[in-house]
Amino acid sequence: MADLTQNPGRSWKSAVEALKTPWALIVAILIAVAVLDPGNWAEVVTFAGKALAHTGQYILFAVLLLSYLKATGAELMVARAFEGREVRMIFLAALFGGLAPFCSCEVIPFIAGLLALGAPLSAVMAFWLSSPLIDPPTLLITAGALGWPFAIGKAVVAVALGLFGGFVVKALMKQGAFAQPLKAYKPAGCCGSATKKGDKPHWRFWQEPERRARFWLEFVQNGVFLLKWLALAYVLEALLVSYVPADLIARVVGGEGVAPIVTAALVGMPAYLNSYVAPPLLAGLMEQGMSPGAAMAFMVAGAVSSIPAMAAVWSLVRPRVFAMYLVLGISGAIVAGILFQMV
């Protein structure tokens, strides 16, 4: 009680922050449904619970995989993708961008260090465009919500977008563009120590106490993170299916042709949902008339324009490079949606 009296501002701030959590939003949504539409409350809870239980197996495997990659230091393999000839670097950077087990804050010092050491912007751009789109947990969660064809398609799009961006930047750099892409930046990691060039992954991490501790820490943190966001996602999907008219979705982003895909990409950029929340919501939208191509464009544009991804780009590079990142992202999302719709 003394703390509340002495620091009322801090206590209010803590209370507001607590209300912003996914758990608080879930409780608030369910209370609102119980009050405003009590007859539909059980259906909303049942829908969300069944969907979360179905995805639970993917969550468990994803968390185990990600914890293993972090405990072994597998990000060292990603660093090696930026060694060699430029064309080879672009290909490897686009490929490893979808496999990198980095959190959004780890990417910043990692990329800053590569640029400072002279890694070409073309390869860095390839990594940056592909990395937000897919990673092992996102792949599994997308498969659980939208099916393996969509998940595999998204993985292919991630690599293709990375290659597209890398080679476009490479061509522009030949014309003299982006001569000094990096801002004045002193990398400082927030999620661990920087990668050393001579280090190697320790695949048998359980033999070292520190790595075992890292594994369990990552397992708990990522498990809670995925569980809370997916629980919120499925509650929102239940609301979407129950209360949003299907014909409205069909009119905005449904049907055939390029227009719904372009609309979905443009809507997806400002309406970003993280990669763990987006698949369940898109599953609900597709059930109500959203085309697969529009769903792909929405997901790609939203991932590229995520706050962590854009913050990482803006904090490191000059405005022209940042603008190019967004142009490549939105154009790549539209092309990906059109091609996915055709397939």
Backbone torsions as a table, in degrees:
resi	resn	phi	psi	omega
1	MET	NA	-35.5	179.4
2	ALA	-62.2	-38.8	179.8
3	ASP	-64.2	-38.9	-179.6
4	LEU	-65.8	-35.2	-178.6
5	THR	-74.4	-39.7	-176.2
6	GLN	-79.1	-29.0	-176.8
7	ASN	-129.2	63.1	-178.3
8	PRO	-62.3	-34.7	179.9
9	GLY	-64.4	-42.6	-179.6
10	ARG	-66.6	-40.6	-179.2
11	SER	-65.7	-39.6	177.2
12	TRP	-64.9	-40.3	179.0
13	LYS	-63.1	-41.4	178.9
14	SER	-64.0	-39.9	179.7
15	ALA	-64.9	-41.5	179.2
16	VAL	-64.7	-42.0	178.6
17	GLU	-62.6	-38.9	179.0
18	ALA	-63.4	-34.7	-179.5
19	LEU	-71.7	-16.8	-179.6
20	LYS	-86.6	-5.1	-176.7
21	THR	-73.6	154.3	176.7
22	PRO	-57.4	-38.0	-179.7
23	TRP	-61.7	-43.7	179.8
24	ALA	-64.2	-39.6	178.4
25	LEU	-64.9	-39.9	178.5
26	ILE	-61.0	-48.3	179.8
27	VAL	-61.5	-44.0	-179.4
28	ALA	-62.9	-41.6	-180.0
29	ILE	-64.7	-45.3	-178.6
30	LEU	-66.7	-35.9	175.8
31	ILE	-65.4	-42.1	179.5
32	ALA	-61.8	-42.8	178.4
33	VAL	-64.5	-41.0	-179.5
34	ALA	-63.0	-34.5	-178.4
35	VAL	-81.9	-45.2	-172.8
36	LEU	-86.3	-30.6	-177.8
37	ASP	-145.1	67.3	-174.0
38	PRO	-59.9	-28.4	-179.7
39	GLY	-67.8	-21.2	-177.7
40	ASN	-102.0	-2.1	-174.6
41	TRP	-61.9	-47.1	-178.0
42	ALA	-62.5	-37.8	-179.7
43	GLU	-66.5	-40.5	178.5
44	VAL	-63.8	-45.8	-179.1
45	VAL	-65.6	-42.0	-179.8
46	THR	-64.2	-43.8	179.2
47	PHE	-59.8	-49.6	-178.0
48	ALA	-65.5	-40.9	-178.9
49	GLY	-64.8	-44.1	179.1
50	LYS	-64.5	-41.6	-179.8
51	ALA	-65.1	-41.5	179.4
52	LEU	-66.5	-39.5	178.5
53	ALA	-64.6	-38.8	178.5
54	HIS	-63.2	-38.8	-177.6
55	THR	-82.9	-9.9	-176.5
56	GLY	-56.2	-38.9	179.7
57	GLN	-64.2	-36.1	178.1
58	TYR	-71.0	-37.7	178.5
59	ILE	-61.2	-47.3	-178.0
60	LEU	-60.6	-47.5	-179.2
61	PHE	-65.4	-40.7	-179.5
62	ALA	-63.0	-43.2	-179.0
63	VAL	-66.6	-41.4	177.9
64	LEU	-62.5	-43.1	-179.6
65	LEU	-64.4	-47.5	-178.0
66	LEU	-64.7	-40.4	178.5
67	SER	-63.3	-39.1	178.5
68	TYR	-64.6	-44.7	179.6
69	LEU	-61.5	-40.4	-179.4
70	LYS	-70.7	-41.0	-177.1
71	ALA	-68.4	-31.7	-178.2
72	THR	-84.2	-15.5	-176.0
73	GLY	78.4	35.6	-175.4
74	ALA	-68.3	-12.4	177.4
75	GLU	-63.4	-16.0	176.1
76	LEU	-61.2	-32.1	178.4
77	MET	-65.4	-33.0	178.3
78	VAL	-67.3	-40.9	-179.6
79	ALA	-59.9	-34.4	-178.8
80	ARG	-70.6	-17.0	178.1
81	ALA	-66.5	-17.9	-177.5
82	PHE	-99.7	28.0	176.0
83	GLU	-120.3	135.7	177.7
84	GLY	117.8	-157.2	-179.3
85	ARG	-74.1	155.2	-172.7
86	GLU	-62.3	-45.8	-179.0
87	VAL	-61.4	-43.4	178.0
88	ARG	-62.4	-39.9	179.0
89	MET	-62.6	-40.2	-179.5
90	ILE	-62.8	-46.2	179.7
91	PHE	-61.6	-47.9	-177.7
92	LEU	-68.3	-36.9	179.3
93	ALA	-65.2	-41.1	177.7
94	ALA	-64.8	-39.3	-179.7
95	LEU	-69.1	-49.1	-177.6
96	PHE	-72.7	-18.5	176.9
97	GLY	-59.7	-32.6	178.5
98	GLY	-83.5	-6.6	-177.7
99	LEU	-113.6	-10.6	-172.8
100	ALA	-66.3	129.6	179.4
101	PRO	-90.3	39.4	-178.4
102	PHE	-86.9	144.2	165.5
103	CYS	-84.4	169.8	-172.9
104	SER	-63.1	-30.4	-179.1
105	CYS	-81.8	-27.1	178.1
106	GLU	-69.6	-29.8	-178.4
107	VAL	-62.1	-35.8	-173.8
108	ILE	-61.1	-57.8	179.2
109	PRO	-66.4	-30.7	179.5
110	PHE	-62.7	-50.8	-179.2
111	ILE	-69.0	-39.3	178.9
112	ALA	-59.9	-42.0	178.5
113	GLY	-63.5	-40.5	179.6
114	LEU	-64.4	-45.0	179.1
115	LEU	-65.2	-40.1	-179.9
116	ALA	-65.7	-29.6	179.8
117	LEU	-85.3	-1.0	175.7
118	GLY	100.1	10.2	175.6
119	ALA	-62.6	136.3	-176.7
120	PRO	-65.5	142.9	-179.8
121	LEU	-60.1	-30.7	-179.5
122	SER	-59.9	-45.5	179.3
123	ALA	-69.5	-39.2	178.7
124	VAL	-63.8	-41.2	178.3
125	MET	-64.0	-38.8	177.4
126	ALA	-59.5	-43.6	178.9
127	PHE	-66.3	-43.3	-175.6
128	TRP	-66.1	-36.3	-179.7
129	LEU	-75.1	-35.9	-177.3
130	SER	-83.5	-30.4	-173.9
131	SER	-62.2	-43.9	-178.9
132	PRO	-68.4	-18.6	-171.8
133	LEU	-79.2	-37.7	-172.2
134	ILE	-151.2	147.9	170.3
135	ASP	-155.5	171.0	-175.6
136	PRO	-54.1	-47.0	178.3
137	PRO	-63.0	-42.7	-179.8
138	THR	-62.6	-39.6	178.9
139	LEU	-59.0	-46.3	-177.7
140	LEU	-69.5	-39.6	179.7
141	ILE	-68.5	-39.4	176.2
142	THR	-62.6	-41.0	177.5
143	ALA	-62.7	-40.3	-179.6
144	GLY	-66.9	-34.2	-176.7
145	ALA	-90.7	-37.5	-172.0
146	LEU	-119.0	-5.8	-179.8
147	GLY	97.5	157.1	-178.2
148	TRP	-65.3	-36.2	177.5
149	PRO	-57.3	-42.0	179.6
150	PHE	-69.5	-41.2	-179.4
151	ALA	-63.7	-44.2	178.5
152	ILE	-65.9	-40.1	177.0
153	GLY	-60.2	-40.2	178.8
154	LYS	-66.1	-39.2	178.0
155	ALA	-63.4	-41.9	177.8
156	VAL	-64.1	-41.8	178.4
157	VAL	-61.6	-39.8	-179.7
158	ALA	-59.2	-48.1	179.8
159	VAL	-66.6	-43.3	-179.1
160	ALA	-63.6	-40.2	178.6
161	LEU	-65.5	-39.2	176.2
162	GLY	-61.2	-44.6	178.4
163	LEU	-63.9	-43.9	179.0
164	PHE	-57.9	-50.5	-179.4
165	GLY	-65.2	-40.1	-178.6
166	GLY	-62.8	-45.3	-177.3
167	PHE	-76.4	-29.9	173.7
168	VAL	-64.0	-46.0	179.1
169	VAL	-64.6	-39.0	178.3
170	LYS	-59.8	-43.8	179.3
171	ALA	-65.4	-40.8	179.7
172	LEU	-68.3	-35.1	179.0
173	MET	-66.0	-30.4	176.1
174	LYS	-65.4	-26.1	178.5
175	GLN	-88.5	3.8	176.5
176	GLY	99.9	2.5	-179.4
177	ALA	-77.7	154.6	173.5
178	PHE	57.5	43.3	-178.9
179	ALA	-64.4	-36.4	177.8
180	GLN	-127.7	80.9	-173.6
181	PRO	-74.1	-26.6	-169.2
182	LEU	-89.7	132.7	170.3
183	LYS	-73.2	169.1	172.8
184	ALA	-68.6	114.5	-173.7
185	TYR	-148.2	133.6	177.6
186	LYS	-110.5	104.2	-174.1
187	PRO	-63.2	136.9	175.9
188	ALA	-146.8	112.9	-174.8
189	GLY	-67.8	148.0	177.5
190	CYS	-116.7	-5.3	-178.2
191	CYS	-124.6	16.9	-179.5
192	GLY	144.4	176.4	-178.3
193	SER	-75.3	158.3	-178.7
194	ALA	-71.0	153.2	178.9
195	THR	-72.8	136.3	177.2
196	LYS	-101.9	140.4	-172.7
197	LYS	-60.6	-36.8	-175.7
198	GLY	-84.6	-5.1	-177.5
199	ASP	-71.1	159.3	176.5
200	LYS	-130.6	149.9	176.6
201	PRO	-62.2	144.1	176.8
202	HIS	-106.5	91.3	-173.3
203	TRP	-65.6	-32.5	177.3
204	ARG	-93.1	67.3	-173.3
205	PHE	-64.0	-25.6	-175.8
206	TRP	-66.8	-10.2	179.4
207	GLN	-82.0	-8.8	-178.6
208	GLU	-121.9	124.6	-177.5
209	PRO	-55.7	-41.7	-178.6
210	GLU	-63.7	-39.9	179.4
211	ARG	-71.9	-35.1	175.0
212	ARG	-62.3	-42.7	178.5
213	ALA	-63.1	-39.2	178.4
214	ARG	-63.9	-39.4	179.5
215	PHE	-60.1	-49.6	-177.2
216	TRP	-69.0	-35.0	176.7
217	LEU	-62.8	-46.4	178.7
218	GLU	-64.6	-38.5	-179.2
219	PHE	-61.5	-47.2	-179.0
220	VAL	-68.1	-48.5	-176.4
221	GLN	-63.7	-47.5	-179.2
222	ASN	-70.1	-35.1	178.3
223	GLY	-62.7	-47.2	178.6
224	VAL	-64.6	-41.9	-179.7
225	PHE	-59.3	-50.9	-178.7
226	LEU	-65.4	-41.6	-177.7
227	LEU	-62.1	-45.3	-176.2
228	LYS	-69.4	-39.7	-178.9
229	TRP	-72.7	-37.1	178.5
230	LEU	-71.0	-36.0	175.8
231	ALA	-60.5	-44.6	176.2
232	LEU	-63.1	-41.5	-178.8
233	ALA	-60.3	-43.0	-177.2
234	TYR	-74.6	-30.2	172.7
235	VAL	-65.7	-42.6	177.6
236	LEU	-65.2	-38.0	177.4
237	GLU	-63.7	-40.2	178.0
238	ALA	-61.3	-40.9	176.8
239	LEU	-65.2	-41.4	-179.9
240	LEU	-59.8	-47.9	-178.7
241	VAL	-66.2	-34.4	-174.9
242	SER	-80.6	-36.2	-167.1
243	TYR	-119.1	-17.6	-179.9
244	VAL	-92.6	121.4	-179.0
245	PRO	-60.8	134.3	-178.6
246	ALA	-62.8	-34.7	-177.9
247	ASP	-68.4	-26.2	177.3
248	LEU	-68.2	-45.4	177.3
249	ILE	-61.2	-43.2	-178.2
250	ALA	-62.6	-36.9	-179.0
251	ARG	-70.2	-36.7	-174.6
252	VAL	-81.3	-52.6	-174.6
253	VAL	-128.3	19.2	178.5
254	GLY	-100.7	-179.6	177.8
255	GLY	83.3	179.9	-177.8
256	GLU	-97.5	172.4	176.7
257	GLY	99.0	178.6	-174.8
258	VAL	-83.3	-31.8	-174.0
259	ALA	-56.5	-48.2	178.8
260	PRO	-62.2	-32.6	-179.7
261	ILE	-69.6	-45.1	177.4
262	VAL	-62.1	-43.7	178.4
263	THR	-59.7	-44.3	-179.0
264	ALA	-63.7	-39.7	179.1
265	ALA	-65.7	-43.4	-179.6
266	LEU	-67.4	-36.7	177.2
267	VAL	-72.5	-34.4	-176.1
268	GLY	-66.5	-31.9	-176.7
269	MET	-65.6	-53.7	179.0
270	PRO	-75.5	-25.8	-176.9
271	ALA	-95.1	47.8	-175.4
272	TYR	-63.5	134.3	168.7
273	LEU	-123.3	138.4	-175.2
274	ASN	-63.1	163.6	-170.1
275	SER	-64.9	-12.8	178.4
276	TYR	-91.7	-25.5	179.9
277	VAL	-88.7	-35.1	-172.6
278	ALA	-60.4	-45.9	-175.9
279	PRO	-56.8	-46.8	178.4
280	PRO	-62.3	-39.4	179.8
281	LEU	-67.8	-39.3	177.4
282	LEU	-66.1	-32.4	176.3
283	ALA	-60.6	-42.6	177.2
284	GLY	-66.0	-40.2	178.8
285	LEU	-65.3	-38.9	179.5
286	MET	-67.8	-33.4	175.6
287	GLU	-64.8	-24.9	-177.5
288	GLN	-101.2	10.3	172.3
289	GLY	121.1	-2.8	178.2
290	MET	-71.4	133.4	-178.3
291	SER	-74.9	153.4	178.1
292	PRO	-58.8	-38.5	178.8
293	GLY	-64.0	-41.2	177.8
294	ALA	-66.0	-38.0	178.2
295	ALA	-63.4	-41.9	179.1
296	MET	-65.2	-43.5	179.6
297	ALA	-63.4	-41.0	179.3
298	PHE	-62.1	-45.0	-177.1
299	MET	-68.0	-42.8	-179.0
300	VAL	-66.5	-47.4	-179.8
301	ALA	-62.4	-40.5	-179.9
302	GLY	-65.4	-39.6	-179.3
303	ALA	-68.6	-42.5	-179.6
304	VAL	-64.9	-33.6	-177.0
305	SER	-94.9	17.0	178.7
306	SER	-62.8	150.8	-178.3
307	ILE	-60.1	-46.1	177.5
308	PRO	-60.2	-42.4	-178.4
309	ALA	-65.2	-46.1	-179.0
310	MET	-68.7	-36.9	178.8
311	ALA	-63.8	-39.1	178.6
312	ALA	-62.9	-44.8	179.8
313	VAL	-64.8	-48.4	-175.8
314	TRP	-64.3	-35.3	-176.9
315	SER	-71.5	-19.2	-173.3
316	LEU	-108.1	-39.1	-168.1
317	VAL	-114.5	167.0	-179.2
318	ARG	-75.0	161.2	-174.9
319	PRO	-54.5	-36.0	-179.4
320	ARG	-64.2	-39.0	177.9
321	VAL	-67.7	-39.9	177.8
322	PHE	-61.0	-45.6	179.0
323	ALA	-62.2	-41.0	178.0
324	MET	-62.1	-39.0	177.7
325	TYR	-57.8	-46.0	-179.1
326	LEU	-69.3	-40.7	179.2
327	VAL	-62.2	-45.1	178.8
328	LEU	-63.9	-38.3	-179.0
329	GLY	-66.2	-47.6	-176.7
330	ILE	-71.5	-40.5	179.0
331	SER	-67.7	-39.2	176.9
332	GLY	-64.5	-36.7	178.2
333	ALA	-63.7	-41.8	-179.5
334	ILE	-66.6	-46.1	178.6
335	VAL	-62.6	-41.6	179.2
336	ALA	-61.5	-41.7	179.2
337	GLY	-64.1	-41.7	179.9
338	ILE	-64.4	-46.0	-179.6
339	LEU	-66.2	-40.5	179.9
340	PHE	-66.0	-35.8	177.4
341	GLN	-65.0	-38.9	-179.8
342	MET	-68.1	-38.4	-179.1
343	VAL	-72.3	NA	NA
